[in-house]
């Protein structure tokens, strides 16, 4: 085992106890609601955490990249849902991961792609199933739930070929909310709009086996609809400052942090300079529109203790600038060059993407394991 002072920085740190508690929180919720849960692997991109998901939730998972399928299919997943609207040039690569023990479902939002998928099946025999992606507010890909002609045209095309599974939606707007009342309203709308599309398809004699919805905030809201067959979430395993701002976790529950070394003390600007810049933290400023703006991250002592109103105010490629939050009466900690700090991320997915491994710590802040993670598409 190593202590944190012995690790090369910057690097990722996972508090294993917090990770476990975050996973068990979702496990308890979905068990109580008696609903299937599909974890999203885009945040963790890690075999060890994926195996934990399988132990707790079963053998289905959602992914954002084909690389995730290829890297993690040997963990025991037999039902992948690829979340990004599919295009023809990805079908051959996806087909290579198909097997009797591994089903892969993609998302479509246009009849031309549904036809491409059917033709691919007829020409190759590779059965890649599909869901129709729904969009509630026009902010990215997907079909509006009331678009009857589009829904039925795509649904029939896929269903006639035996490739249709159902519908998929994601309440991305939940990330801009900040209290449980708003989240419940958002979760209800997510379910209602999705079930509207299901009813339109049903009227056309097109059945939906899979009715899958979710985002970490809406899953963790108090809303439940028994007509939904599956919930999805991803960042719940780590949480981050944006999720804390939404109100579905406490800052103290964030399991992921970046360990960084103090490389300089700049008294002229009253700042601590560390070796974690935007390459290690990301440029994500997701908290800038929330009640508490954490700059580029909340600063903690080596043991994970929060340093109130001390944040990363600016980043350069390999430098992070730590200062007291503007308007606060707090003071910078008395710290020396060479000591280490931990920084909680705004967006866990973006921060983790900068690193190739997780240093897993126990309750004594000792590194007990190192888990590999991967990037790429």
C-alpha positions in Angstrom: 0.0 0.0 0.0 1.1 3.6 -0.7 0.1 6.8 1.0 -1.0 9.7 -1.2 2.2 11.6 -0.8 4.0 8.8 -2.7 1.9 8.9 -5.8 2.9 10.7 -9.0 0.6 13.6 -9.7 -1.8 14.6 -11.1 -3.8 11.4 -10.9 -7.3 10.2 -10.1 -8.3 9.0 -6.7 -11.4 6.9 -5.9 -12.7 6.7 -2.3 -13.8 3.0 -2.3 -16.2 3.5 0.6 -18.0 6.4 -1.1 -18.1 4.5 -4.4 -19.7 1.5 -2.7 -22.3 3.7 -0.8 -23.2 5.5 -4.0 -23.8 2.2 -5.8 -25.8 0.8 -2.9 -28.0 3.9 -2.9 -29.2 3.1 -6.4 -29.4 -0.6 -5.7 -31.7 0.1 -2.8 -33.9 2.4 -4.8 -34.4 0.1 -7.8 -34.9 -2.9 -5.6 -37.7 -1.0 -3.7 -39.3 0.1 -6.9 -38.9 -3.4 -8.4 -37.6 -2.1 -11.7 -34.7 -3.1 -14.0 -31.7 -0.8 -13.9 -29.1 -0.4 -16.7 -25.9 1.4 -15.6 -24.2 3.7 -18.0 -20.5 2.8 -18.4 -19.4 6.0 -20.1 -18.3 7.6 -16.8 -16.3 4.7 -15.3 -14.8 2.9 -18.4 -13.3 0.4 -16.0 -13.6 -3.4 -15.7 -13.5 -3.6 -11.9 -16.4 -1.1 -11.5 -18.3 -2.8 -14.4 -18.1 -6.2 -12.6 -19.5 -4.5 -9.5 -22.4 -3.2 -11.5 -23.1 -6.7 -12.9 -23.0 -8.1 -9.4 -25.6 -5.5 -8.2 -27.7 -4.8 -11.2 -27.4 -7.7 -13.7 -25.9 -8.1 -17.1 -27.2 -5.2 -19.1 -25.4 -1.9 -19.6 -25.5 1.3 -21.6 -22.5 2.7 -23.5 -21.6 5.8 -25.4 -18.7 4.3 -27.4 -18.1 1.1 -29.3 -14.8 0.9 -27.4 -16.7 0.4 -24.2 -18.4 -2.7 -25.8 -15.1 -4.1 -27.0 -13.3 -3.5 -23.7 -16.1 -4.5 -21.3 -18.0 -7.3 -23.0 -15.8 -10.0 -21.4 -16.9 -8.8 -17.9 -20.2 -10.7 -18.3 -22.5 -8.1 -20.0 -24.9 -9.8 -22.5 -27.1 -6.8 -23.3 -25.5 -3.5 -24.5 -27.5 -0.4 -25.4 -25.5 2.1 -27.5 -26.8 5.5 -26.7 -25.5 7.6 -29.6 -27.6 7.7 -32.7 -26.1 5.1 -35.0 -24.6 5.7 -38.5 -23.9 3.2 -41.2 -20.1 3.2 -40.9 -20.2 1.9 -37.3 -22.3 -1.2 -38.1 -19.5 -3.5 -39.2 -17.5 -2.8 -36.1 -20.5 -3.3 -33.8 -21.3 -6.6 -35.5 -17.9 -8.0 -34.6 -18.9 -7.9 -30.9 -22.2 -9.7 -31.5 -22.5 -13.3 -30.3 -25.1 -15.8 -29.0 -24.3 -14.4 -25.5 -24.2 -10.7 -26.4 -27.0 -8.6 -27.8 -26.3 -5.1 -28.9 -29.1 -2.5 -29.4 -28.5 0.8 -31.1 -30.6 4.0 -31.2 -32.2 5.5 -34.4 -34.2 8.6 -35.1 -34.6 8.6 -38.8 -36.2 6.2 -41.3 -33.2 6.1 -43.5 -31.0 4.7 -40.7 -33.7 2.2 -39.8 -33.6 1.0 -43.4 -29.8 0.9 -43.4 -30.0 -1.3 -40.3 -32.5 -3.7 -41.9 -30.5 -3.9 -45.1 -27.3 -4.6 -43.1 -29.1 -7.5 -41.3 -30.4 -8.9 -44.6 -27.0 -8.7 -46.3 -24.8 -9.9 -43.4 -27.1 -11.9 -41.1 -25.8 -9.7 -38.2 -28.8 -8.9 -36.0 -28.3 -5.5 -34.4 -31.6 -4.5 -32.7 -32.7 -0.9 -32.2 -34.7 1.4 -30.1 -36.2 4.7 -31.2 -34.5 7.6 -29.5 -36.9 10.3 -28.2 -36.2 14.0 -27.6 -38.4 16.2 -25.5 -37.0 19.7 -26.2 -35.1 19.7 -29.5 -31.7 20.1 -27.8 -30.0 17.1 -29.6 -30.8 13.9 -31.6 -34.1 12.1 -31.2 -37.8 12.2 -32.4 -40.5 14.2 -30.7 -42.8 11.9 -28.8 -45.9 13.3 -30.7 -44.3 12.7 -34.1 -46.7 9.9 -35.0 -45.8 9.4 -38.6 -42.0 9.2 -37.9 -42.5 6.9 -34.9 -44.7 4.5 -36.8 -42.7 4.5 -40.0 -39.5 3.7 -38.1 -41.1 1.3 -35.7 -42.8 -0.7 -38.5 -39.6 -0.8 -40.6 -37.6 -2.3 -37.7 -40.4 -4.4 -36.3 -41.1 -6.1 -39.7 -37.5 -7.2 -39.7 -37.5 -8.4 -36.1 -35.1 -5.7 -35.0 -37.3 -3.4 -32.9 -37.0 -3.4 -29.1 -38.7 -0.2 -28.0 -38.0 3.5 -27.1 -35.3 5.3 -25.2 -35.2 8.8 -23.6 -32.9 10.9 -21.5 -34.0 13.9 -19.4 -30.9 16.0 -20.1 -32.7 19.1 -18.9 -32.6 17.7 -15.3 -29.0 18.9 -15.1 -30.2 22.5 -15.0 -32.5 22.0 -12.0 -31.8 22.5 -8.4 -34.5 21.1 -6.1 -36.5 17.9 -5.6 -39.8 19.5 -6.6 -38.4 20.5 -10.0 -36.8 17.0 -10.4 -40.0 15.2 -9.7 -41.7 17.3 -12.3 -38.9 16.6 -14.8 -39.0 12.9 -14.1 -42.8 12.8 -14.5 -42.5 14.6 -17.9 -39.7 12.2 -18.9 -42.0 9.2 -18.2 -45.2 10.8 -19.6 -43.6 11.8 -22.9 -41.9 8.4 -23.3 -45.2 6.6 -22.6 -47.0 8.8 -25.1 -44.7 7.5 -27.8 -45.3 4.0 -26.6 -49.0 4.5 -26.9 -48.8 5.8 -30.4 -46.7 2.8 -31.4 -49.1 0.4 -29.7 -52.0 1.9 -31.6 -50.1 0.9 -34.8 -49.7 -2.6 -33.4 -46.0 -2.0 -32.7 -45.1 -3.4 -29.3 -42.3 -2.0 -27.1 -40.5 -4.6 -25.1 -38.1 -2.0 -23.8 -39.2 1.3 -22.4 -36.0 2.8 -21.0 -35.6 6.2 -19.5 -33.2 7.9 -17.2 -30.6 10.4 -15.9 -28.9 10.3 -12.5 -31.0 13.2 -11.2 -34.4 11.8 -12.4 -33.6 8.3 -11.2 -32.8 9.7 -7.8 -35.9 11.8 -7.6 -38.9 10.6 -5.7 -41.0 9.9 -8.9 -42.0 6.4 -10.0 -44.1 5.2 -12.9 -44.7 1.4 -13.1 -45.2 1.4 -16.9 -41.6 2.2 -17.4 -39.6 -1.0 -17.8 -36.1 0.2 -17.1 -34.1 3.1 -15.5 -30.6 4.3 -16.5 -27.9 6.4 -14.9 -24.1 6.7 -15.0 -22.5 9.4 -13.0 -24.2 8.2 -9.8 -21.2 5.9 -9.0 -18.9 8.9 -8.5 -21.2 12.0 -8.4 -19.6 15.4 -8.9 -20.1 19.1 -8.2 -22.8 19.5 -10.8 -24.8 16.7 -9.3 -24.4 18.3 -5.9 -25.7 21.6 -7.4 -28.7 19.8 -8.8 -29.3 18.6 -5.3 -29.2 14.8 -5.5 -26.0 14.3 -3.5 -23.8 16.2 -1.0 -20.4 17.4 -1.9 -19.0 15.0 0.8 -20.4 12.1 -1.1 -18.3 12.7 -4.3 -16.1 9.6 -4.6 -13.8 10.9 -7.3 -11.0 13.5 -7.0 -7.8 14.6 -8.6 -4.7 14.4 -6.5 -2.4 17.3 -7.2 0.9 18.6 -5.9 1.6 22.1 -4.9 4.3 23.4 -7.2 4.4 27.1 -6.2 2.9 29.7 -3.8 2.1 33.0 -5.6 1.8 35.6 -2.8 1.3 38.4 -5.3 -2.1 37.1 -6.4 -2.7 35.1 -3.1 -2.8 31.8 -4.9 -1.6 28.2 -4.6 -0.3 26.8 -7.9 -0.7 23.1 -8.5 0.2 20.7 -11.2 -3.4 19.9 -12.2 -4.4 22.1 -15.1 -7.1 21.6 -17.6 -5.4 18.5 -19.0 -6.1 16.9 -15.6 -9.3 18.6 -14.5 -10.9 19.4 -17.8 -12.3 22.8 -18.9 -15.8 21.9 -17.8 -17.6 24.8 -16.1 -20.8 23.1 -15.3 -21.3 24.8 -12.0 -21.0 28.3 -13.4 -24.8 28.6 -13.7 -25.6 27.0 -10.4 -26.1 28.5 -7.0 -22.5 27.7 -6.0 -19.8 28.2 -8.7 -16.8 26.0 -7.9 -14.7 27.4 -10.7 -12.8 24.4 -12.0 -13.1 22.3 -8.8 -13.5 22.3 -5.0 -10.2 22.0 -3.2 -9.7 19.5 -0.3 -6.9 18.5 2.0 -5.0 15.3 1.4 -7.4 13.4 3.6 -10.4 14.6 1.6 -11.6 17.3 4.1 -13.2 20.2 2.2 -11.5 23.5 2.4 -14.4 25.9 2.5 -14.6 28.5 -0.2 -11.2 27.5 -1.7 -11.6 26.5 -5.3 -9.6 26.3 -8.6 -10.3 29.7 -10.1 -8.3 29.3 -13.3 -6.5 26.6 -15.3 -3.8 26.5 -17.9 -2.7 23.3 -19.6 -0.6 22.0 -16.7 -1.2 24.6 -14.0 -4.2 25.0 -11.7 -4.7 28.3 -9.8 -6.2 27.9 -6.4 -7.7 30.9 -4.7 -10.3 31.9 -2.2 -13.8 32.2 -3.7 -14.4 35.9 -4.6 -16.3 37.7 -1.8 -15.5 35.1 0.8 -13.6 35.9 4.1 -11.9 32.5 4.0 -8.1 32.2 3.8 -5.9 29.9 1.9 -4.5 27.0 3.9 -0.9 27.2 5.1 0.6 24.7 2.8 4.1 24.2 1.4 5.5 23.3 -2.0 5.5 19.6 -2.5 2.4 18.9 -0.4 -0.6 17.4 -2.0 -4.3 18.4 -2.3 -7.3 16.8 -3.8 -9.8 18.5 -6.2 -13.4 17.4 -6.6 -14.5 17.6 -10.3 -17.3 19.6 -11.8 -18.1 16.8 -14.2 -16.8 13.4 -13.3 -17.0 12.0 -16.9 -14.9 14.8 -18.4 -12.3 14.8 -15.6 -11.9 11.0 -15.6 -11.4 11.1 -19.4 -8.0 12.8 -18.9 -6.6 9.8 -17.0 -5.7 6.1 -17.6 -6.2 4.7 -14.1 -7.9 5.1 -10.7 -6.0 5.0 -7.5 -8.4 3.3 -5.0 -8.1 4.4 -1.4 -9.4 3.0 1.8 -10.7 4.8 4.9 -7.1 5.5 6.0 -6.3 7.2 2.6 -4.0 4.4 1.6 -3.9 3.3 -2.0 -5.0 -0.4 -1.9 -5.5 -1.0 -5.6 -5.0 0.6 -9.0 -7.8 0.1 -11.6 -7.1 0.7 -15.3 -9.5 2.8 -17.3 -9.6 3.5 -21.0 -10.6 6.2 -23.5 -11.4 6.2 -27.2 -14.4 5.6 -29.4 
